[in-house]
Structure formats: C-alpha cells, structure tokens
Amino acid sequence: MSTTTAELGLRERKKAATRQALHEAAVRLAIAHGADKITVEAVADEAGVSRRTFSNYFANKEEALLYGDHQRISALIGMVRARPTGERPWEALTEAAREFYRQVGRLDPAWVAQTRLLRSQPALLAQQLNTFAAVERELAAAVTARMTEPDPSGVRAKLAAATFMASLRVALHIWLDAPADTSLAELVDRALAEAGRGFA
C-alpha cells in the first residue's frame, strides 16, 4: 500500500469517526433534553468539535440525529444487492431483512430510545421521510435489476420498494408499542409475509 493510499484510508476513517461522534452526541442530547431543545452548537460542543466542523458533516441537527438510520438502511440495501441473482425481487427483499435482523441481534437501547423520540417530533419525522424516499429509489433500482417481466415506468419495482419499507415501519411501530409480546424480527417476518402476497 502506498503512503498516499494509507493517508487517504486514515483520513476516511477519521471522517467516519467524527461523523459517528456527532451522531452519538446528538442522540445523547436529544434523549436527555428532547430533540426540540438541542442546538447544533450544543451537539458540536458535546462531540468536542467546532460548529464549522459540524457543518462539514451534517446540514442540521435532524440529519445528525438520523445518521444511524441512514447507516442501517444502507447496510440493508447492501444485503439486498448481495442476495443470489436467482432470487425473485420480493424473496430477495425478505431474505435480506431476515439476515439484517439476525445480525442486529439485541437492539441498542439508545437506538430504541431515539426511535421512540422520532415519533413525537414532526421535524424529525419529516427528515426521516426524505431519507426513506431516497432509499426507496435505491431499492427500486435493486428490484428492477432482478425483474424478469416487463415493468413499464417501473411501477411494480417502485411499489415493491415502498411496500417493503412500509412493512418495516409498521413492524417497528407495533414492536415499540408492545416490545415484550414478540421479537421485532418475528414482526418483520409477519409484516413482509402479509405485504408480499401481491409480489410473491
């Protein structure tokens, strides 16, 4: 490995660490004080960086708070793309979700608290919807790549991606309301089985 490549690798790791530190600081403050009470300056101070550094990584505090969701969803999309090429679209989506929740295992309490917080904050929900809209476009492209039948205007692929994301959200909200009744992974399985009847 050349010195330049090593330096680039180190720089990228430092950037990733700073981004993660800002996200974690935002989550800690939001849980402690409420998302509507925290400021960009407070998040930067909590992470030990300047306001300018914060702006190099996130456009606003909502984006910093939701960075963990962005990471998780990106990992899930990667799992969908990595599924065997012979799998039909909905099967690939479902199996990727199963693999994802198996890997997640015991859910991080901070993430659970953050997710509960989201439901009470309209600004965060709006930002999350924007994130999910971008994700649905990526998922639709992954679905299209697996389709063997014509899909004029991409209607079926886009509908499959939107239905998949909605299924995950429904399962999560049911689980948040009664987490002791069943596991989130089981609820996701059930939601995807119900939603996938038209895509199987």
DRENPA-3360 file (N, C-alpha, C; in nm, 2 decimals, always signed):
BEGIN
1 = MSTTTAEL = +0.08/-0.12/+0.00/+0.00/+0.00/+0.00/+0.09/+0.12/+0.00 ~ +0.06/+0.22/-0.09/+0.14/+0.34/-0.09/+0.11/+0.43/+0.02 ~ +0.20/+0.53/+0.05/+0.18/+0.62/+0.16/+0.05/+0.70/+0.13 ~ +0.03/+0.74/+0.01/-0.09/+0.82/-0.03/-0.22/+0.75/+0.00 ~ -0.22/+0.62/-0.04/-0.34/+0.53/-0.01/-0.36/+0.52/+0.14 ~ -0.25/+0.50/+0.21/-0.26/+0.48/+0.36/-0.32/+0.61/+0.42 ~ -0.27/+0.72/+0.37/-0.31/+0.85/+0.42/-0.46/+0.87/+0.39 ~ -0.50/+0.84/+0.27/-0.64/+0.85/+0.23/-0.73/+0.76/+0.32;
9 = GLRERKKA = -0.68/+0.64/+0.35/-0.76/+0.55/+0.43/-0.77/+0.60/+0.57 ~ -0.66/+0.66/+0.63/-0.67/+0.71/+0.76/-0.76/+0.83/+0.77 ~ -0.75/+0.92/+0.66/-0.84/+1.04/+0.66/-0.99/+0.99/+0.66 ~ -1.02/+0.89/+0.58/-1.16/+0.85/+0.57/-1.21/+0.79/+0.70 ~ -1.12/+0.72/+0.77/-1.16/+0.66/+0.90/-1.18/+0.77/+1.00 ~ -1.10/+0.88/+1.00/-1.11/+0.99/+1.09/-1.25/+1.06/+1.06 ~ -1.28/+1.08/+0.93/-1.40/+1.14/+0.90/-1.52/+1.06/+0.94 ~ -1.51/+0.93/+0.92/-1.62/+0.84/+0.97/-1.64/+0.85/+1.12;
17 = ATRQALHE = -1.52/+0.85/+1.19/-1.53/+0.86/+1.34/-1.59/+0.99/+1.39 ~ -1.56/+1.10/+1.32/-1.61/+1.23/+1.36/-1.76/+1.23/+1.33 ~ -1.80/+1.18/+1.21/-1.95/+1.18/+1.18/-2.02/+1.09/+1.28 ~ -1.97/+0.98/+1.32/-2.03/+0.89/+1.42/-2.04/+0.96/+1.56 ~ -1.93/+1.03/+1.59/-1.93/+1.10/+1.72/-2.03/+1.21/+1.73 ~ -2.05/+1.28/+1.62/-2.15/+1.39/+1.61/-2.29/+1.33/+1.62 ~ -2.31/+1.21/+1.55/-2.44/+1.15/+1.56/-2.47/+1.10/+1.70 ~ -2.37/+1.04/+1.77/-2.40/+0.99/+1.90/-2.42/+1.10/+2.00;
25 = AAVRLAIA = -2.35/+1.21/+1.98/-2.37/+1.33/+2.07/-2.51/+1.38/+2.05 ~ -2.56/+1.39/+1.93/-2.69/+1.44/+1.90/-2.80/+1.35/+1.97 ~ -2.78/+1.22/+1.96/-2.87/+1.13/+2.02/-2.87/+1.14/+2.17 ~ -2.75/+1.15/+2.23/-2.74/+1.16/+2.38/-2.82/+1.28/+2.42 ~ -2.79/+1.40/+2.36/-2.86/+1.52/+2.40/-3.01/+1.52/+2.38 ~ -3.05/+1.46/+2.26/-3.19/+1.46/+2.23/-3.27/+1.37/+2.34 ~ -3.21/+1.26/+2.38/-3.27/+1.17/+2.47/-3.27/+1.24/+2.61 ~ -3.17/+1.31/+2.64/-3.16/+1.38/+2.77/-3.25/+1.50/+2.78;
33 = HGADKITV = -3.26/+1.58/+2.68/-3.32/+1.71/+2.68/-3.44/+1.73/+2.59 ~ -3.46/+1.63/+2.49/-3.56/+1.65/+2.39/-3.50/+1.71/+2.26 ~ -3.54/+1.65/+2.15/-3.48/+1.69/+2.02/-3.51/+1.83/+1.99 ~ -3.62/+1.89/+2.03/-3.65/+2.03/+2.00/-3.57/+2.13/+2.09 ~ -3.51/+2.08/+2.19/-3.43/+2.16/+2.28/-3.28/+2.17/+2.25 ~ -3.23/+2.08/+2.17/-3.09/+2.08/+2.14/-3.06/+2.17/+2.02 ~ -2.94/+2.22/+2.02/-2.89/+2.30/+1.91/-2.77/+2.24/+1.84 ~ -2.74/+2.29/+1.72/-2.62/+2.24/+1.65/-2.49/+2.27/+1.74;
41 = EAVADEAG = -2.49/+2.39/+1.80/-2.37/+2.43/+1.88/-2.36/+2.33/+2.00 ~ -2.47/+2.29/+2.06/-2.46/+2.20/+2.17/-2.41/+2.06/+2.13 ~ -2.46/+2.02/+2.01/-2.41/+1.89/+1.96/-2.26/+1.90/+1.93 ~ -2.21/+2.01/+1.87/-2.07/+2.02/+1.84/-1.99/+2.02/+1.97 ~ -2.04/+2.10/+2.07/-1.97/+2.10/+2.20/-1.96/+1.96/+2.26 ~ -2.07/+1.89/+2.26/-2.08/+1.76/+2.32/-1.98/+1.66/+2.25 ~ -1.96/+1.68/+2.12/-1.87/+1.59/+2.04/-1.73/+1.64/+2.05 ~ -1.71/+1.76/+2.10/-1.57/+1.82/+2.11/-1.52/+1.87/+1.98;
49 = VSRRTFSN = -1.61/+1.92/+1.89/-1.56/+1.98/+1.77/-1.63/+2.12/+1.75 ~ -1.58/+2.19/+1.65/-1.64/+2.33/+1.62/-1.77/+2.32/+1.55 ~ -1.84/+2.43/+1.55/-1.97/+2.44/+1.47/-1.94/+2.43/+1.33 ~ -1.82/+2.48/+1.28/-1.79/+2.47/+1.14/-1.77/+2.32/+1.10 ~ -1.70/+2.24/+1.19/-1.68/+2.10/+1.17/-1.81/+2.03/+1.16 ~ -1.91/+2.06/+1.24/-2.04/+2.00/+1.24/-2.10/+2.02/+1.10 ~ -2.09/+2.15/+1.05/-2.15/+2.18/+0.91/-2.08/+2.11/+0.80 ~ -1.96/+2.06/+0.82/-1.89/+1.98/+0.72/-1.95/+1.84/+0.70;
57 = YFANKEEA = -2.02/+1.80/+0.80/-2.07/+1.66/+0.81/-2.23/+1.66/+0.79 ~ -2.29/+1.75/+0.86/-2.44/+1.75/+0.86/-2.50/+1.89/+0.83 ~ -2.61/+1.89/+0.76/-2.68/+2.02/+0.73/-2.75/+2.07/+0.84 ~ -2.80/+1.99/+0.93/-2.88/+2.03/+1.05/-2.88/+1.93/+1.16 ~ -2.93/+1.96/+1.27/-2.93/+1.86/+1.38/-3.02/+1.74/+1.35 ~ -3.13/+1.76/+1.27/-3.21/+1.64/+1.24/-3.13/+1.54/+1.16 ~ -3.05/+1.59/+1.06/-2.97/+1.50/+0.98/-2.87/+1.42/+1.07 ~ -2.81/+1.49/+1.17/-2.72/+1.43/+1.26/-2.79/+1.32/+1.34;
65 = LLYGDHQR = -2.91/+1.35/+1.39/-2.98/+1.25/+1.47/-3.02/+1.13/+1.39 ~ -3.05/+1.15/+1.26/-3.10/+1.03/+1.18/-2.98/+0.96/+1.11 ~ -2.86/+1.00/+1.13/-2.75/+0.93/+1.06/-2.74/+0.78/+1.09 ~ -2.78/+0.74/+1.21/-2.78/+0.60/+1.24/-2.88/+0.52/+1.16 ~ -3.00/+0.58/+1.14/-3.10/+0.52/+1.05/-3.04/+0.51/+0.91 ~ -2.97/+0.61/+0.86/-2.91/+0.61/+0.73/-2.81/+0.49/+0.72 ~ -2.73/+0.48/+0.82/-2.63/+0.37/+0.82/-2.70/+0.23/+0.81 ~ -2.80/+0.21/+0.89/-2.87/+0.08/+0.90/-2.94/+0.05/+0.77;
73 = ISALIGMV = -3.00/+0.15/+0.71/-3.07/+0.13/+0.58/-2.97/+0.10/+0.47 ~ -2.86/+0.17/+0.47/-2.76/+0.15/+0.37/-2.71/+0.00/+0.38 ~ -2.69/-0.04/+0.50/-2.65/-0.18/+0.52/-2.75/-0.28/+0.47 ~ -2.88/-0.25/+0.49/-2.99/-0.33/+0.44/-2.99/-0.34/+0.29 ~ -2.97/-0.22/+0.23/-2.97/-0.22/+0.08/-2.85/-0.30/+0.03 ~ -2.74/-0.29/+0.09/-2.62/-0.37/+0.05/-2.65/-0.52/+0.06 ~ -2.73/-0.56/+0.16/-2.77/-0.70/+0.18/-2.86/-0.75/+0.07 ~ -2.95/-0.66/+0.03/-3.05/-0.69/-0.08/-2.97/-0.71/-0.21;
81 = RARPTGER = -2.87/-0.62/-0.24/-2.79/-0.63/-0.36/-2.70/-0.76/-0.36 ~ -2.67/-0.80/-0.24/-2.58/-0.92/-0.23/-2.65/-1.05/-0.24 ~ -2.78/-1.05/-0.24/-2.86/-1.18/-0.25/-2.83/-1.25/-0.38 ~ -2.84/-1.38/-0.38/-2.82/-1.46/-0.50/-2.90/-1.41/-0.62 ~ -2.84/-1.40/-0.74/-2.91/-1.35/-0.85/-3.04/-1.42/-0.89 ~ -3.05/-1.55/-0.86/-3.17/-1.62/-0.90/-3.29/-1.59/-0.81 ~ -3.28/-1.52/-0.70/-3.39/-1.49/-0.62/-3.48/-1.39/-0.68 ~ -3.61/-1.41/-0.67/-3.71/-1.31/-0.72/-3.70/-1.19/-0.63;
89 = PWEALTEA = -3.75/-1.07/-0.68/-3.73/-0.95/-0.60/-3.79/-0.95/-0.46 ~ -3.91/-1.00/-0.44/-3.96/-0.99/-0.30/-3.89/-1.09/-0.21 ~ -3.86/-1.20/-0.27/-3.78/-1.30/-0.19/-3.65/-1.24/-0.15 ~ -3.58/-1.17/-0.24/-3.45/-1.11/-0.20/-3.47/-1.01/-0.09 ~ -3.57/-0.93/-0.10/-3.60/-0.82/+0.00/-3.63/-0.89/+0.14 ~ -3.71/-0.99/+0.14/-3.75/-1.06/+0.26/-3.63/-1.13/+0.32 ~ -3.55/-1.20/+0.24/-3.43/-1.27/+0.30/-3.32/-1.17/+0.35 ~ -3.31/-1.06/+0.28/-3.22/-0.96/+0.33/-3.26/-0.90/+0.46;
97 = AREFYRQV = -3.39/-0.88/+0.48/-3.44/-0.83/+0.60/-3.42/-0.93/+0.72 ~ -3.44/-1.06/+0.69/-3.42/-1.16/+0.79/-3.27/-1.16/+0.83 ~ -3.18/-1.15/+0.73/-3.04/-1.15/+0.76/-3.00/-1.03/+0.84 ~ -3.06/-0.91/+0.80/-3.03/-0.79/+0.87/-3.07/-0.80/+1.02 ~ -3.19/-0.85/+1.05/-3.24/-0.85/+1.19/-3.17/-0.96/+1.27 ~ -3.12/-1.07/+1.20/-3.04/-1.17/+1.27/-2.91/-1.11/+1.31 ~ -2.85/-1.02/+1.23/-2.72/-0.96/+1.26/-2.73/-0.86/+1.36 ~ -2.84/-0.79/+1.36/-2.87/-0.68/+1.46/-2.87/-0.74/+1.60;
105 = GRLDPAWV = -2.94/-0.86/+1.61/-2.95/-0.93/+1.74/-3.02/-0.84/+1.84 ~ -2.96/-0.82/+1.96/-3.02/-0.74/+2.06/-3.01/-0.60/+2.02 ~ -3.13/-0.53/+2.02/-3.13/-0.39/+1.98/-3.07/-0.29/+2.08 ~ -2.99/-0.20/+2.02/-2.92/-0.10/+2.10/-3.03/-0.01/+2.17 ~ -3.02/+0.00/+2.31/-3.12/+0.08/+2.38/-3.13/+0.22/+2.34 ~ -3.01/+0.28/+2.30/-3.01/+0.42/+2.26/-3.09/+0.43/+2.12 ~ -3.07/+0.33/+2.03/-3.15/+0.34/+1.91/-3.30/+0.33/+1.94 ~ -3.34/+0.24/+2.03/-3.48/+0.22/+2.06/-3.53/+0.36/+2.12;
113 = AQTRLLRS = -3.46/+0.42/+2.21/-3.50/+0.55/+2.27/-3.51/+0.65/+2.16 ~ -3.41/+0.65/+2.07/-3.41/+0.75/+1.96/-3.54/+0.73/+1.87 ~ -3.57/+0.61/+1.84/-3.68/+0.58/+1.76/-3.81/+0.62/+1.82 ~ -3.82/+0.60/+1.95/-3.94/+0.65/+2.03/-3.95/+0.80/+2.02 ~ -3.83/+0.86/+2.03/-3.83/+1.01/+2.03/-3.88/+1.06/+1.89 ~ -3.84/+0.99/+1.78/-3.88/+1.03/+1.65/-4.03/+1.05/+1.64 ~ -4.10/+0.96/+1.70/-4.25/+0.96/+1.68/-4.31/+1.08/+1.74 ~ -4.24/+1.15/+1.83/-4.30/+1.27/+1.90/-4.25/+1.40/+1.84;
121 = QPALLAQQ = -4.16/+1.39/+1.73/-4.10/+1.51/+1.68/-4.14/+1.52/+1.53 ~ -4.23/+1.61/+1.49/-4.27/+1.63/+1.35/-4.15/+1.66/+1.26 ~ -4.06/+1.75/+1.30/-3.94/+1.78/+1.22/-3.85/+1.66/+1.19 ~ -3.84/+1.58/+1.29/-3.76/+1.45/+1.27/-3.83/+1.36/+1.17 ~ -3.96/+1.35/+1.19/-4.03/+1.26/+1.10/-4.03/+1.30/+0.96 ~ -4.03/+1.43/+0.94/-4.03/+1.49/+0.80/-3.89/+1.46/+0.74 ~ -3.78/+1.47/+0.82/-3.65/+1.45/+0.77/-3.63/+1.30/+0.74 ~ -3.69/+1.21/+0.82/-3.69/+1.07/+0.80/-3.76/+1.03/+0.68;
129 = LNTFAAVE = -3.87/+1.09/+0.65/-3.94/+1.06/+0.52/-3.86/+1.09/+0.40 ~ -3.78/+1.20/+0.41/-3.69/+1.24/+0.30/-3.59/+1.13/+0.28 ~ -3.53/+1.08/+0.39/-3.43/+0.98/+0.39/-3.49/+0.85/+0.32 ~ -3.61/+0.81/+0.37/-3.67/+0.69/+0.32/-3.71/+0.70/+0.17 ~ -3.74/+0.82/+0.13/-3.78/+0.84/-0.02/-3.65/+0.81/-0.10 ~ -3.54/+0.86/-0.06/-3.41/+0.83/-0.13/-3.38/+0.68/-0.13 ~ -3.41/+0.62/-0.02/-3.38/+0.47/+0.00/-3.47/+0.40/-0.09 ~ -3.60/+0.44/-0.10/-3.69/+0.36/-0.19/-3.65/+0.37/-0.33;
137 = RELAAAVT = -3.59/+0.48/-0.37/-3.54/+0.48/-0.51/-3.42/+0.38/-0.53 ~ -3.33/+0.37/-0.43/-3.22/+0.28/-0.44/-3.28/+0.13/-0.44 ~ -3.37/+0.11/-0.36/-3.43/-0.03/-0.35/-3.51/-0.06/-0.48 ~ -3.58/+0.04/-0.54/-3.65/+0.01/-0.66/-3.55/-0.03/-0.77 ~ -3.43/+0.04/-0.77/-3.33/+0.00/-0.87/-3.28/-0.14/-0.85 ~ -3.27/-0.18/-0.73/-3.22/-0.32/-0.69/-3.33/-0.42/-0.73 ~ -3.46/-0.38/-0.72/-3.57/-0.47/-0.75/-3.57/-0.48/-0.91 ~ -3.56/-0.37/-0.98/-3.56/-0.37/-1.12/-3.46/-0.46/-1.18;
145 = ARMTEPDP = -3.34/-0.46/-1.12/-3.23/-0.55/-1.17/-3.26/-0.70/-1.16 ~ -3.36/-0.73/-1.08/-3.39/-0.87/-1.06/-3.52/-0.91/-1.14 ~ -3.59/-0.82/-1.19/-3.72/-0.85/-1.26/-3.69/-0.92/-1.39 ~ -3.78/-1.02/-1.42/-3.77/-1.09/-1.55/-3.89/-1.05/-1.64 ~ -3.99/-0.98/-1.58/-4.10/-0.95/-1.67/-4.10/-0.79/-1.69 ~ -4.16/-0.75/-1.79/-4.16/-0.60/-1.82/-4.23/-0.52/-1.71 ~ -4.18/-0.40/-1.68/-4.23/-0.32/-1.58/-4.24/-0.18/-1.63 ~ -4.34/-0.15/-1.71/-4.35/-0.01/-1.77/-4.35/+0.10/-1.66;
153 = SGVRAKLA = -4.26/+0.19/-1.68/-4.25/+0.31/-1.59/-4.19/+0.27/-1.45 ~ -4.16/+0.14/-1.43/-4.11/+0.10/-1.31/-4.21/+0.10/-1.19 ~ -4.34/+0.09/-1.23/-4.44/+0.09/-1.13/-4.43/-0.02/-1.03 ~ -4.41/-0.14/-1.07/-4.41/-0.26/-0.98/-4.28/-0.25/-0.89 ~ -4.17/-0.22/-0.95/-4.05/-0.21/-0.87/-4.06/-0.10/-0.76 ~ -4.11/+0.02/-0.80/-4.13/+0.13/-0.70/-4.23/+0.09/-0.59 ~ -4.34/+0.02/-0.63/-4.44/-0.02/-0.54/-4.38/-0.13/-0.44 ~ -4.30/-0.22/-0.49/-4.24/-0.32/-0.41/-4.15/-0.26/-0.31;
161 = AATFMASL = -4.07/-0.16/-0.35/-3.97/-0.09/-0.26/-4.05/-0.02/-0.15 ~ -4.15/+0.06/-0.19/-4.23/+0.14/-0.10/-4.30/+0.04/+0.00 ~ -4.36/-0.07/-0.05/-4.43/-0.16/+0.04/-4.33/-0.23/+0.14 ~ -4.21/-0.26/+0.09/-4.11/-0.32/+0.18/-4.08/-0.22/+0.29 ~ -4.05/-0.10/+0.26/-4.01/+0.00/+0.36/-4.13/+0.02/+0.46 ~ -4.25/+0.03/+0.41/-4.37/+0.05/+0.49/-4.39/-0.07/+0.59 ~ -4.36/-0.19/+0.54/-4.37/-0.31/+0.62/-4.28/-0.30/+0.74 ~ -4.15/-0.26/+0.71/-4.06/-0.25/+0.82/-4.10/-0.15/+0.92;
169 = RVALHIWL = -4.15/-0.03/+0.87/-4.20/+0.07/+0.97/-4.32/+0.02/+1.05 ~ -4.41/-0.05/+0.99/-4.53/-0.10/+1.06/-4.49/-0.19/+1.17 ~ -4.40/-0.29/+1.13/-4.35/-0.39/+1.23/-4.28/-0.32/+1.35 ~ -4.20/-0.22/+1.32/-4.12/-0.14/+1.42/-4.22/-0.07/+1.51 ~ -4.32/+0.00/+1.46/-4.41/+0.07/+1.55/-4.50/-0.02/+1.63 ~ -4.54/-0.14/+1.58/-4.61/-0.23/+1.66/-4.52/-0.28/+1.78 ~ -4.39/-0.31/+1.74/-4.30/-0.36/+1.84/-4.27/-0.25/+1.95 ~ -4.26/-0.13/+1.91/-4.23/-0.02/+2.01/-4.35/-0.01/+2.11;
177 = DAPADTSL = -4.47/-0.03/+2.06/-4.59/-0.02/+2.15/-4.60/-0.14/+2.24 ~ -4.54/-0.26/+2.21/-4.55/-0.38/+2.29/-4.43/-0.46/+2.27 ~ -4.31/-0.42/+2.31/-4.19/-0.49/+2.28/-4.17/-0.63/+2.34 ~ -4.25/-0.65/+2.45/-4.23/-0.78/+2.52/-4.31/-0.89/+2.46 ~ -4.41/-0.85/+2.38/-4.50/-0.96/+2.32/-4.44/-1.05/+2.22 ~ -4.35/-1.00/+2.14/-4.28/-1.08/+2.04/-4.16/-1.00/+1.99 ~ -4.07/-1.07/+1.92/-3.95/-1.00/+1.88/-3.97/-0.92/+1.76 ~ -3.89/-0.81/+1.74/-3.90/-0.73/+1.62/-3.88/-0.81/+1.49;
185 = AELVDRAL = -3.78/-0.91/+1.50/-3.76/-0.99/+1.38/-3.88/-1.07/+1.34 ~ -3.95/-1.12/+1.44/-4.07/-1.20/+1.41/-4.18/-1.11/+1.35 ~ -4.19/-0.99/+1.40/-4.30/-0.90/+1.35/-4.26/-0.86/+1.21 ~ -4.13/-0.83/+1.18/-4.09/-0.80/+1.04/-4.13/-0.91/+0.95 ~ -4.10/-1.04/+0.99/-4.13/-1.15/+0.91/-4.28/-1.16/+0.87 ~ -4.36/-1.14/+0.98/-4.50/-1.14/+0.96/-4.55/-1.03/+0.87 ~ -4.50/-0.91/+0.89/-4.54/-0.80/+0.81/-4.50/-0.82/+0.66 ~ -4.38/-0.87/+0.64/-4.34/-0.89/+0.50/-4.42/-1.00/+0.43;
193 = AEAGRGFA = -4.45/-1.10/+0.51/-4.53/-1.21/+0.45/-4.67/-1.16/+0.41 ~ -4.73/-1.08/+0.50/-4.86/-1.02/+0.46/-4.85/-0.93/+0.34 ~ -4.76/-0.84/+0.35/-4.74/-0.74/+0.24/-4.70/-0.80/+0.11 ~ -4.63/-0.91/+0.12/-4.57/-0.97/-0.01/-4.66/-1.06/-0.08 ~ -4.78/-1.07/-0.04/-4.87/-1.16/-0.11/-4.89/-1.12/-0.26 ~ -4.89/-0.99/-0.29/-4.90/-0.95/-0.42/-4.77/-0.94/-0.50 ~ -4.66/-0.97/-0.43/-4.53/-0.96/-0.50/-4.46/-1.10/-0.51 ~ -4.52/-1.20/-0.44/-4.45/-1.33/-0.44/-4.45/-1.40/-0.58;
% end
